[in-house]
Amino acid sequence: MASMLAAVALAGLAGCDGDKSKAQVAVDAGALDAGPALPVVGGKLGAALAEAAAPGDPEKRAAPGSAADGPPENGVFAPQAAAAALPKDVPYKLEVVDDGSEPRAKLAAKVDPKSEQKLTITLGLRMGGPQGLPNLELGVSLKADKPADQPKEGAAAPAAGAAPTKVTAKVTSATLASMSVGGPPKELADALAKLKGSSLRYDLSPANVASNYKPELAKDADPGLQPVLAALGEAIALLTPPLPDKPVGAGAYWMVTDRAVVSGAQLPVLRYRVFKIEKVEGDLVSFSVDTRQYAEGADLKLPGPNGEVTLTIDRVDSSGKGTLTWSPSSYAPGTADVSQRLQALLVPPGASPQQPNQRSVAQVELTAKLAAPAAQ
């Protein structure tokens, strides 16, 4: 299919127009209203989103940043400002705002490469209102890839702890998350079943940083279902907490800045996540996470029927919230619930930036729930 946007992901299966280009779908995603109402955030991402939305010790509170060091009010970075916020050659930045209460301990991933983690993931991706993927229930198995060949005798050994773990998340089953009596139409059920064997490979560093996502559809899977793997990767990325290199305790929170591409819109963003430790029970850590995303630049380049098309991003509003439980022995959170929304005000090619009525609104919403598989 020509488009990989979620709005036409099930084209041929759900009666959508599978030949519509990404650019046109983005424009058609809805001239819904005058545009998003952007929240006031401020410097250091609203002083780490107003002290992680909870009172703390006044002596430890981060001083509110000035408007100059905060993210752009219209949600769109100038390229130079984006590079200043996070240089292109820096994969991510982590800033601890509060160490939390005693007792404190250094969090570190200790995954057994021979272990397997099984999850049931309920995934939704909508664009422009009701369009997009229906909510899917995926069975997913996470394992470490087989280690690479051992270095030859005499070769320098890699630095201890420096090499990331290569993780493969393999789809073991796929169906609609909620079904009417009688189940889904056979054509749709058959198409979803062919997702089995699809995979998402990525790196997981000793600091629990997930990166380098590489989706691969199963041989017989419909190419229009590619957004399922993109959304799966985005959900895992949103919910995987990079860990500080210092001891932290309950109430600790830190801000992580990195880059991402929004599923369904192919929009490059600077992403800010504030992780807060809500409680610690043994080696199980409960987190909350707040997310804000900002366009890296004003140009959104998408392939069209006659070549690349450039839309101008006028405004972006993107925020999300989630909860998760994490254990050092797991590849991914054991349980989680997250929602992430993006609304972008776009100026289509040839339209005048001075004419507000020539704007279009693109909306994308990602939802994901992770849980252990139900006992058989």
C-alpha positions, -999 to +999 in steps of 0.1 A: +000+000+000+012+035-008+005+049+027+018+037+060-003+061+080-025+046+106-056+062+090-052+038+060-033+010+078-062-014+072-069-001+037-082-031+017-094-047+049-116-018+061-126-002+029-102+028+031-084+043+001-050+026+002-036+048-026-040+080-007-006+097+000+007+104+035+006+141+028-031+141+017-041+119+047-023+144+070-042+172+055-075+153+055-070+143+091-094+170+099-100+207+095-116+204+130-112+237+147-091+268+149-062+248+163-049+234+196-048+254+228-012+251+240-005+247+277+019+271+295+050+251+304+080+274+309+117+268+315+132+234+324+100+220+311+078+238+335+103+232+364+100+195+357+062+198+352+056+217+385+077+195+407+063+163+392+028+174+402+035+168+439+047+190+468+083+184+479+110+198+501+113+235+492+151+233+496+153+207+468+128+223+444+142+232+410+140+269+403+115+277+376+132+285+344+127+316+324+107+317+292+139+319+273+151+284+284+117+268+281+103+250+250+087+271+222+052+284+230+038+273+196+053+238+201+077+241+171+115+245+176+136+264+152+163+239+139+191+257+157+171+258+190+164+221+187+201+214+182+209+236+213+183+217+234+198+184+224+228+182+200+223+159+171+252+136+182+237+132+217+212+103+219+195+116+251+200+138+282+189+129+317+186+155+345+178+144+381+156+170+397+151+153+431+169+122+446+138+111+465+137+099+501+158+074+520+165+046+515+180+052+481+196+027+457+211+029+423+186+014+397+202-009+371+190-033+345+201-069+353+184-089+326+193-125+322+200-129+284+185-164+286+152-152+300+120-145+282+093-120+291+058-125+278+033-096+276-002-090+264-003-055+249-035-037+240-026-011+214-046+017+198-035+042+172-060+068+159-056+097+135-081+124+128-109+111+151-122+076+146-099+067+117-069+045+123-062+011+138-089-006+158-077-015+193-056-046+189-045-072+215-010-085+208+007-114+224+044-104+226+075-124+236+107-105+245+141-122+244+177-113+240+192-121+206+219-147+205+252-131+215+276-121+187+306-143+179+332-142+206+362-118+199+393-135+184+421-143+208+442-113+215+415-088+204+407-060+229+377-068+251+347-043+250+344-020+280+325-037+308+288-029+307+292-008+276+275-031+251+237-029+248+215-060+250+199-068+217+162-074+223+137-090+200+100-084+207+082-110+186+044-110+180+030-143+190-007-135+184-029-107+172-066-101+173-091-073+180-091-062+216-129-061+219-151-081+196-188-084+190-205-117+193-192-140+166-158-123+165-142-101+138-150-105+101-130-135+088-110-114+063-098-091+092-092-120+115-071-137+089-051-106+082-044-100+119-034-136+124-007-131+098+010-106+120+023-136+141+060-138+136+065-101+130+092-086+152+106-055+166+144-055+173+160-028+195+190-021+218+186-019+256+216-003+272+229-010+308+212+024+317+179+009+304+179+032+274+160+017+245+171+027+209+176+016+173+142+002+167+140-021+136+105-034+128+101-064+105+067-077+093+062-114+090+066-126+054+028-130+047+016-100+067-002-072+049+022-042+045-007-019+055-002-033+091+033-018+093+019+010+117+012-017+143+049-024+147+057+014+146+031+020+174+044-010+194+079+005+192+067+039+202+048+025+232+078+005+244+100+036+240+076+058+259+074+034+288+111+024+291+127+046+318+163+056+313+179+052+348+200+078+367+236+070+375+231+079+411+210+064+440+174+074+441+144+066+463+106+070+465+096+104+453+126+109+430+120+122+396+141+131+365+136+145+331+148+127+299+152+146+266+155+126+234+143+124+198+114+104+184+091+101+154+054+102+161+036+071+148+009+079+123+022+113+114+059+106+107+066+138+126+102+142+141+100+156+176+120+165+206+105+144+235+106+153+271+096+127+297+095+132+334+097+099+353+087+099+390+091+070+414+058+066+432+068+036+453+093+008+457+084-027+468+113-050+469+128-048+434+095-036+419+095+001+411+062+019+403+066+050+381+044+077+367+055+094+335+045+127+319+054+134+283+056+165+262+067+166+225+077+195+203+084+195+165+121+197+156+114+222+129+086+238+109+089+217+078+071+183+076+083+164+045+061+136+033+060+115+001+032+124-022+019+109-055+042+132-075+072+133-052+080+147-018+055+173-004+064+198+023+038+210+048+045+239+072+039+231+109+023+262+124+016+248+159+019+215+178+004+204+211+015+170+223+012+156+258+008+122+275+006+104+308+013+069+319+020+046+348+042+015+348+059-011+370+095-019+363+119-046+375+156-048+368+152-084+356+127-074+329+132-062+293+101-040+294+076-028+320+056-057+335+024-036+336+017-002+321-010+021+309-001+051+287-018+075+264-001+100+241-019+127+220-006+150+193-024+177+175-006+197+148-019+228+129-006+225+093-003+248+064-009+227+032+014+232+002+004+263-017-017+277+011-010+311+026+004+311+061-015+344+067-049+328+061-059+308+092-089+293+074-064+275+051-050+254+080-057+217+086-055+199+119-038+165+121-045+145+152-028+113+164-035+094+196-016+064+208-028+042+237-011+011+251-017-012+281+008-039+291+000-068+313+012-104+320-007-129+298-038-143+314-033-178+330-044-205+306 
